[in-house]
Amino acid sequence: MDEPSRTQPLINPFRPGAGHSPPYLAGRDAEKDEFTALLNQDVILSNAVITGLRGVGKTVLLEQLKPVAFGKRWLWAGTDLSESASVSEDMVVRRLLADLSIVSSGLTSGNIPLPGILPIGSPEGVRLDYVTLTSLYEAQPGLAADKLKTVLEFVWSCLKATEIRGVVFAYDEAQTMDDHADTNQFPLSLLLDVFQSIQRKGIRFLLVMVGLPTLFPKLIAARTYAERMFKLITLGRLSPEDSKEAIICPIKKVKNCPIEFSPKAIFSIIETSAGYPYFIQFICKECFDIYAQQWATGAKLSVSLFSITRKLDKEFFAGRWLRTTDRQKALLVVIARLKNCDEHFSVQDIVNESKKSGQSFSASHVNQMLVTLGNAGLTYKDRHGKYAFAVPLLGQFIRRHQADADGTQLTLPLGQTSSDFFE
């Protein structure tokens, strides 16, 4: 291999940004296969919920599913959802029509008369853009759900004449959707009702919802049949083998790259990241940047994972931690002391641990605070009534932070300085 000049900057292949596609997606073949199976349905019996903690690569996987859909002759509509999109039923309808119009605007109605609108006299018909779809929606009688169904059924009647098999409606950050009984607005229920109804009629419009673990329980709370309507795809941490591929494969894609992580480095990164894709990308990017500077100057190669972890604390964890109250911090410290804090824990686990540490948290108080922490995106309640951190490795961060506050040394399975981190 011809080694590049030390005066030339090395291209860092790692991308730890939110939703940024890595140069190599490791360990998600099974999820792609599950999605492909959904695309092969002649009648849509199952939709998809893709869920997982922050940093597991939900958005990245969603982007990787697009070409899979295109290869199966499916169109793709969708975007990131925001809380404003679910303020009212009308807002979610407008969101759906706007997304659908992007892929339907290349179609025309032909000689098919638009229901509720005068038949189109032109043999070319009318283009199914946003203006047409919203006009068709407004012209229909009935409730918002009935009007939306009519529009979707009409678009499908035009699509059937093409080679397109169906349309994927994919929505990221879907956990932001909710019903609002206080204002008599039920946008989430409307979404589920509409898709269940049109799918029963053989319309191949597939709904894919992506979000935090709070998403699936929220769907079931809105409509109990949602449990049968969706296939749950849960993204977890990568296996050691897949983590290794996520570390070494991006470097192999860089032409004449003089860097190669040593076996010791790979083991340390896997251990430190616990297999979470974002953490792997973050640590590897920092290591690569440090190496590039040292390599350019001919300095001895040395990387401190301890320093990199502290930088991760500031950039990933600290903002969430600072938004909590002192009392919430005290509760989180108690949770972080639990041996099972990185898995699942119960209210009683927290109450018992608080007594050991001299805190005074009653069960009712813990319940109330967990709801508030859930709304802040720090914890969530699973389908079995237990709780978990919604942020990966949050317990480790809290223990490190608490050790700093107490002025004590915390033994970590990382933080060593290695002079043979690279080969």
ROKOL-656134 format. One record per residue (C-alpha): residue number from 1; x, y, z. Coordinates in steps of 0.05 Angstrom, whole numbers, always signed. Layout:
NUM,X,Y,Z
...
This chain:
1,+0,+0,+0
2,+26,+69,-19
3,+24,+111,+45
4,-1,+182,+34
5,+42,+242,+48
6,+42,+265,+120
7,+26,+335,+95
8,-40,+311,+66
9,-100,+310,+113
10,-129,+241,+126
11,-203,+233,+111
12,-240,+211,+174
13,-292,+159,+153
14,-331,+159,+218
15,-395,+200,+224
16,-427,+204,+293
17,-478,+257,+275
18,-552,+247,+290
19,-581,+206,+234
20,-518,+209,+191
21,-509,+146,+151
22,-443,+111,+168
23,-400,+87,+110
24,-416,+16,+132
25,-480,-6,+165
26,-464,-66,+209
27,-511,-117,+239
28,-579,-97,+210
29,-588,-150,+156
30,-643,-185,+196
31,-683,-121,+202
32,-676,-109,+127
33,-702,-179,+114
34,-762,-167,+159
35,-778,-103,+121
36,-771,-139,+55
37,-821,-191,+78
38,-871,-134,+93
39,-861,-108,+22
40,-878,-176,-6
41,-948,-176,+23
42,-1004,-176,-28
43,-1052,-152,+25
44,-1022,-109,+80
45,-1034,-148,+144
46,-973,-121,+182
47,-942,-53,+185
48,-876,-37,+220
49,-856,-2,+284
50,-780,+7,+288
51,-760,+26,+358
52,-700,+30,+403
53,-659,+76,+448
54,-626,+138,+423
55,-562,+123,+386
56,-580,+53,+361
57,-587,+75,+289
58,-662,+79,+277
59,-658,+137,+229
60,-598,+107,+194
61,-635,+42,+184
62,-696,+79,+158
63,-653,+111,+104
64,-624,+43,+86
65,-694,+16,+76
66,-711,+66,+21
67,-670,+31,-34
68,-699,-36,-11
69,-769,-7,-24
70,-749,+23,-90
71,-721,-44,-112
72,-788,-76,-99
73,-825,-21,-139
74,-853,+15,-79
75,-857,+91,-73
76,-833,+124,-9
77,-868,+181,+26
78,-853,+208,+95
79,-812,+254,+139
80,-794,+269,+211
81,-856,+281,+254
82,-859,+339,+302
83,-906,+352,+360
84,-940,+406,+317
85,-959,+352,+266
86,-1003,+318,+318
87,-1035,+379,+349
88,-1100,+366,+312
89,-1131,+316,+264
90,-1128,+368,+208
91,-1053,+377,+218
92,-1038,+303,+211
93,-1082,+300,+149
94,-1044,+358,+118
95,-979,+323,+135
96,-1001,+259,+100
97,-1028,+295,+39
98,-964,+336,+32
99,-921,+273,+36
100,-965,+234,-12
101,-967,+291,-63
102,-891,+288,-71
103,-895,+218,-99
104,-964,+224,-133
105,-951,+290,-170
106,-924,+251,-229
107,-992,+217,-237
108,-1054,+242,-270
109,-1126,+222,-259
110,-1136,+204,-332
111,-1210,+198,-347
112,-1227,+179,-276
113,-1272,+233,-247
114,-1250,+260,-180
115,-1304,+243,-128
116,-1338,+305,-103
117,-1308,+347,-160
118,-1336,+356,-230
119,-1308,+303,-279
120,-1246,+326,-314
121,-1261,+340,-387
122,-1188,+339,-411
123,-1165,+270,-434
124,-1100,+283,-398
125,-1138,+289,-333
126,-1109,+328,-275
127,-1042,+322,-240
128,-1046,+293,-170
129,-1006,+346,-135
130,-1018,+377,-67
131,-1069,+427,-92
132,-1110,+372,-125
133,-1107,+326,-65
134,-1127,+380,-15
135,-1183,+404,-61
136,-1208,+332,-65
137,-1204,+326,+10
138,-1242,+390,+23
139,-1297,+370,-27
140,-1314,+306,+11
141,-1370,+302,+63
142,-1361,+271,+131
143,-1308,+269,+185
144,-1233,+280,+173
145,-1220,+204,+172
146,-1275,+192,+120
147,-1249,+248,+75
148,-1177,+223,+80
149,-1197,+152,+63
150,-1231,+177,+0
151,-1168,+214,-23
152,-1123,+154,-9
153,-1170,+107,-45
154,-1173,+153,-105
155,-1097,+158,-110
156,-1092,+82,-106
157,-1143,+76,-163
158,-1094,+116,-205
159,-1033,+79,-181
160,-1062,+11,-198
161,-1053,+26,-272
162,-978,+32,-263
163,-923,-18,-245
164,-919,+10,-175
165,-935,-42,-121
166,-951,+7,-66
167,-930,+66,-24
168,-890,+65,+41
169,-910,+120,+90
170,-849,+125,+136
171,-848,+171,+197
172,-789,+182,+242
173,-794,+210,+313
174,-865,+182,+314
175,-865,+180,+390
176,-883,+254,+387
177,-953,+236,+362
178,-1009,+233,+412
179,-1084,+241,+421
180,-1111,+301,+459
181,-1176,+284,+494
182,-1177,+353,+528
183,-1185,+387,+460
184,-1225,+330,+429
185,-1170,+318,+377
186,-1147,+247,+362
187,-1095,+250,+307
188,-1059,+186,+326
189,-1124,+147,+328
190,-1144,+177,+261
191,-1079,+154,+230
192,-1088,+83,+255
193,-1162,+80,+236
194,-1149,+105,+165
195,-1093,+57,+149
196,-1129,-3,+179
197,-1190,+14,+138
198,-1157,+24,+70
199,-1112,-37,+80
200,-1174,-80,+91
201,-1195,-58,+21
202,-1131,-85,-9
203,-1096,-18,-16
204,-1021,-28,-9
205,-1003,+33,+32
206,-953,+9,+84
207,-944,+49,+149
208,-875,+50,+180
209,-868,+87,+246
210,-800,+98,+278
211,-786,+124,+348
212,-765,+113,+420
213,-791,+53,+460
214,-849,+96,+484
215,-879,+92,+414
216,-909,+21,+414
217,-945,+27,+481
218,-973,+94,+457
219,-1001,+62,+394
220,-1034,+6,+435
221,-1063,+58,+483
222,-1093,+95,+424
223,-1122,+32,+391
224,-1117,-36,+423
225,-1116,-70,+354
226,-1050,-35,+340
227,-1014,-94,+372
228,-1039,-137,+315
229,-1031,-83,+263
230,-956,-75,+270
231,-894,-118,+270
232,-848,-93,+324
233,-775,-87,+302
234,-731,-69,+362
235,-661,-45,+349
236,-611,-61,+404
237,-537,-58,+412
238,-492,-92,+361
239,-461,-159,+376
240,-385,-160,+386
241,-376,-188,+316
242,-420,-134,+285
243,-386,-80,+328
244,-319,-102,+301
245,-344,-95,+230
246,-370,-25,+246
247,-300,-7,+270
248,-255,-37,+216
249,-298,-33,+152
250,-302,+43,+147
251,-226,+48,+149
252,-220,-4,+95
253,-262,+40,+50
254,-211,+97,+54
255,-160,+90,-2
256,-89,+80,+22
257,-107,+94,+94
258,-46,+85,+138
259,-88,+70,+200
260,-109,+2,+226
261,-138,-8,+294
262,-102,-60,+335
263,-139,-119,+366
264,-131,-86,+434
265,-161,-22,+406
266,-221,-59,+377
267,-234,-95,+442
268,-230,-30,+482
269,-277,+8,+435
270,-328,-48,+436
271,-324,-51,+512
272,-330,+24,+520
273,-386,+33,+470
274,-424,-29,+494
275,-441,-41,+421
276,-484,+22,+412
277,-473,+47,+340
278,-470,+121,+356
279,-419,+110,+411
280,-377,+67,+364
281,-377,+122,+312
282,-362,+177,+363
283,-304,+140,+396
284,-274,+118,+329
285,-278,+188,+301
286,-243,+218,+361
287,-189,+164,+359
288,-179,+175,+285
289,-173,+251,+292
290,-121,+243,+348
291,-83,+192,+308
292,-83,+236,+245
293,-51,+294,+283
294,+1,+249,+315
295,+16,+214,+249
296,+24,+280,+212
297,+77,+304,+262
298,+111,+237,+272
299,+93,+237,+346
300,+85,+175,+388
301,+16,+146,+379
302,-24,+150,+444
303,-99,+153,+456
304,-136,+161,+521
305,-205,+130,+521
306,-217,+163,+588
307,-211,+232,+555
308,-255,+211,+497
309,-308,+186,+544
310,-308,+252,+582
311,-318,+288,+516
312,-376,+242,+500
313,-405,+259,+569
314,-405,+333,+551
315,-432,+326,+481
316,-483,+270,+489
317,-504,+265,+562
318,-492,+332,+596
319,-547,+371,+561
320,-600,+321,+582
321,-573,+319,+653
322,-573,+395,+661
323,-646,+399,+642
324,-668,+359,+703
325,-686,+388,+771
326,-644,+374,+833
327,-697,+326,+859
328,-699,+289,+792
329,-623,+285,+793
330,-626,+254,+863
331,-675,+201,+837
332,-632,+187,+776
333,-572,+177,+821
334,-611,+125,+861
335,-631,+89,+797
336,-559,+90,+772
337,-538,+52,+835
338,-583,-7,+815
339,-545,-66,+787
340,-599,-72,+733
341,-602,+2,+717
342,-580,-9,+645
343,-635,-60,+635
344,-704,-54,+668
345,-724,-35,+738
346,-787,-28,+779
347,-814,+26,+824
348,-802,-20,+883
349,-729,-29,+862
350,-720,+46,+865
351,-756,+53,+932
352,-714,-1,+964
353,-649,+29,+937
354,-669,+98,+961
355,-675,+72,+1032
356,-605,+43,+1029
357,-576,+110,+1007
358,-613,+152,+1058
359,-660,+183,+1008
360,-735,+185,+1019
361,-774,+167,+957
362,-843,+137,+966
363,-874,+93,+912
364,-924,+147,+893
365,-869,+199,+889
366,-826,+154,+845
367,-885,+140,+799
368,-898,+214,+790
369,-826,+231,+776
370,-817,+174,+727
371,-875,+202,+687
372,-841,+270,+685
373,-774,+239,+666
374,-810,+200,+612
375,-838,+264,+583
376,-766,+291,+583
377,-742,+230,+544
378,-699,+201,+599
379,-740,+141,+620
380,-797,+100,+591
381,-846,+48,+614
382,-845,-18,+577
383,-904,-63,+560
384,-895,-103,+624
385,-899,-44,+671
386,-825,-38,+685
387,-782,+23,+671
388,-716,+34,+635
389,-670,+90,+615
390,-688,+117,+546
391,-615,+139,+536
392,-563,+83,+529
393,-510,+78,+584
394,-541,+136,+622
395,-528,+99,+687
396,-453,+97,+674
397,-453,+172,+659
398,-490,+187,+724
399,-441,+146,+764
400,-382,+182,+732
401,-415,+249,+745
402,-431,+232,+817
403,-360,+208,+829
404,-335,+275,+804
405,-384,+312,+849
406,-363,+271,+909
407,-289,+278,+893
408,-280,+202,+892
409,-245,+156,+843
410,-290,+113,+801
411,-262,+50,+772
412,-282,+46,+699
413,-274,-9,+647
414,-243,+44,+602
415,-198,+105,+607
416,-132,+70,+598
417,-79,+105,+557
418,-53,+58,+504
419,+11,+69,+464
420,-5,+10,+419
421,-76,+30,+402
422,-60,+30,+329
423,-20,-14,+283
